[in-house]
Amino acid sequence: MSALYTLPLDFNISTSVFAREGYPVPLYRQVTASGVPGYDTPKQYLIGNVDDVRLPAVLEWDAGLSKVVKVGTLDVTVTADCFNLLNRNTVLQRQNRVRGTVAGGLSSTDFNILEQQSPRIFRFGARLSF
């Protein structure tokens, strides 16, 4: 969902919200039958159902403020943006290969993080139009 509103004095304020369900993490074990002719290629075996372990939901809220200033024949657009306003660091991907036995069951915290949501970022800029 995105929105833009023009404030008094021609300031523009904008916002964007993005949300989705977390991806499933299909857990698998890789097995190699070494020393057996024809069976030395690693095989992957799914553990449980594909949807048993799911990453957390992703939510990102971005916001921006801009103003067009006239300087002679030039239009200068000054902008300030903030991405990931809530500074959430949601895990987007995890390693899903099970190595060894995990006592007490499996959870998504048992596997290395491969990708994480970017931190809060501020961007300031100016654009010239003529």
Backbone hydrogen bonds in HBPLUS format (Angstrom, degrees):
<---DONOR---> <-ACCEPTOR-->    atom                        ^
c    i                          cat <-CA-CA->   ^        H-A-AA   ^      H-
h    n   atom  resd res      DA  || num        DHA   H-A  angle D-A-AA Bond
n    s   type  num  typ     dist DA aas  dist angle  dist       angle   num
A0017-VAL N   A0001-MET O   2.84 MM  16  5.35 162.5  1.87 158.7 164.8     1
A0003-ALA N   A0015-THR O   2.92 MM  12  5.45 154.9  1.99 158.3 158.3     2
A0015-THR N   A0003-ALA O   2.94 MM  12  5.45 156.2  1.99 153.3 156.1     3
A0005-TYR N   A0013-ILE O   2.83 MM   8  5.40 162.0  1.87 159.1 165.4     4
A0013-ILE N   A0005-TYR O   2.87 MM   8  5.40 170.2  1.88 161.5 163.9     5
A0007-LEU N   A0011-PHE O   2.63 MM   4  5.06 157.6  1.67 162.0 167.0     6
A0012-ASN N   A0066-SER O   2.80 MM  54  5.12 170.1  1.81 152.3 155.5     7
A0066-SER N   A0012-ASN O   2.85 MM  54  5.12 152.9  1.92 147.2 154.1     8
A0014-SER N   A0064-GLY O   2.87 MM  50  5.05 163.6  1.90 140.7 143.3     9
A0064-GLY N   A0014-SER O   2.88 MM  50  5.05 152.2  1.96 140.8 139.3    10
A0016-SER N   A0062-ASP O   2.94 MM  46  5.13 153.2  2.01 143.0 142.0    11
A0062-ASP N   A0016-SER O   2.81 MM  46  5.13 166.4  1.83 156.9 161.4    12
A0018-PHE N   A0060-GLU O   2.81 MM  42  5.15 162.4  1.84 155.7 161.4    13
A0060-GLU N   A0018-PHE O   2.77 MM  42  5.15 159.0  1.81 155.8 160.8    14
A0020-ARG N   A0058-VAL O   2.97 MM  38  5.38 148.8  2.07 146.4 152.0    15
A0058-VAL N   A0020-ARG O   2.91 MM  38  5.38 154.1  1.98 154.6 162.1    16
A0055-LEU N   A0023-TYR O   2.91 MM  32  5.50 173.8  1.91 158.3 157.0    17
A0025-VAL N   A0053-VAL O   2.78 MM  28  5.44 166.3  1.80 155.9 152.5    18
A0047-ILE N   A0027-LEU O   2.80 MM  20  5.43 172.8  1.80 145.5 144.8    19
A0028-TYR N   A0096-ASN O   3.12 MM  68  6.52 155.5  2.18 161.4 165.8    20
A0098-VAL N   A0028-TYR O   2.80 MM  70  5.91 168.4  1.81 161.8 165.9    21
A0029-ARG N   A0045-TYR O   2.88 MM  16  5.29 154.4  1.94 145.4 151.5    22
A0045-TYR N   A0029-ARG O   2.85 MM  16  5.29 165.2  1.87 152.8 157.6    23
A0031-VAL N   A0043-LYS O   2.82 MM  12  5.32 161.3  1.86 156.7 162.3    24
A0043-LYS N   A0031-VAL O   2.85 MM  12  5.32 170.3  1.86 152.3 154.5    25
A0039-TYR N   A0036-VAL O   3.01 MM   3  5.50 161.7  2.05 137.8 140.3    26
A0052-ASP N   A0049-ASN O   3.29 MM   3  5.40 170.4  2.30 111.5 112.2    27
A0085-LEU N   A0061-TRP O   2.77 MM  24  5.53 162.7  1.80 175.4 170.5    28
A0063-ALA N   A0082-CYS O   2.95 MM  19  5.37 160.3  1.99 153.3 159.6    29
A0082-CYS N   A0063-ALA O   2.80 MM  19  5.37 160.7  1.84 165.4 164.8    30
A0065-LEU N   A0080-ALA O   2.79 MM  15  5.29 153.1  1.86 155.2 164.3    31
A0080-ALA N   A0065-LEU O   2.86 MM  15  5.29 146.1  1.98 158.1 166.0    32
A0067-LYS N   A0078-VAL O   2.98 MM  11  5.40 146.2  2.09 148.3 158.5    33
A0078-VAL N   A0067-LYS O   2.88 MM  11  5.40 161.8  1.92 162.6 159.1    34
A0069-VAL N   A0076-VAL O   2.74 MM   7  5.12 169.5  1.75 149.4 152.5    35
A0076-VAL N   A0069-VAL O   2.79 MM   7  5.12 175.9  1.79 156.8 158.2    36
A0071-VAL N   A0074-LEU O   2.87 MM   3  5.14 164.8  1.89 146.1 151.2    37
A0074-LEU N   A0071-VAL O   2.99 MM   3  5.14 154.5  2.06 131.2 128.6    38
A0075-ASP N   A0129-SER O   2.88 MM  54  5.01 162.2  1.91 150.2 155.1    39
A0129-SER N   A0075-ASP O   2.81 MM  54  5.01 145.9  1.93 148.8 158.0    40
A0077-THR N   A0127-ARG O   2.85 MM  50  5.04 165.4  1.87 149.0 152.6    41
A0127-ARG N   A0077-THR O   2.87 MM  50  5.04 144.6  1.99 133.4 145.0    42
A0079-THR N   A0125-GLY O   2.85 MM  46  5.17 169.0  1.86 145.1 146.5    43
A0125-GLY N   A0079-THR O   3.02 MM  46  5.17 160.9  2.06 138.5 139.7    44
A0081-ASP N   A0123-ARG O   2.78 MM  42  5.08 162.0  1.81 154.0 159.5    45
A0123-ARG N   A0081-ASP O   2.89 MM  42  5.08 159.6  1.93 142.9 145.9    46
A0083-PHE N   A0121-ILE O   2.83 MM  38  5.19 166.1  1.85 156.7 161.2    47
A0121-ILE N   A0083-PHE O   3.09 MM  38  5.19 157.6  2.14 138.3 144.6    48
A0087-ASN N   A0084-ASN O   2.83 MM   3  5.23 157.3  1.88 118.0 125.8    49
A0117-GLN N   A0090-THR O   2.86 MM  27  5.34 162.7  1.89 156.5 162.5    50
A0092-LEU N   A0115-GLU O   2.87 MM  23  5.30 155.3  1.93 133.6 139.5    51
A0093-GLN N   A0115-GLU O   3.20 MM  22  4.93 155.1  2.27 134.2 129.6    52
A0114-LEU N   A0093-GLN O   2.94 MM  21  5.26 166.0  1.96 129.7 132.9    53
A0115-GLU N   A0093-GLN O   3.33 MM  22  4.93 160.2  2.37 128.1 124.3    54
A0095-GLN N   A0112-ASN O   2.81 MM  17  5.35 162.0  1.85 159.0 164.9    55
A0110-ASP N   A0107-SER O   3.10 MM   3  5.77 168.8  2.12 122.7 125.3    56
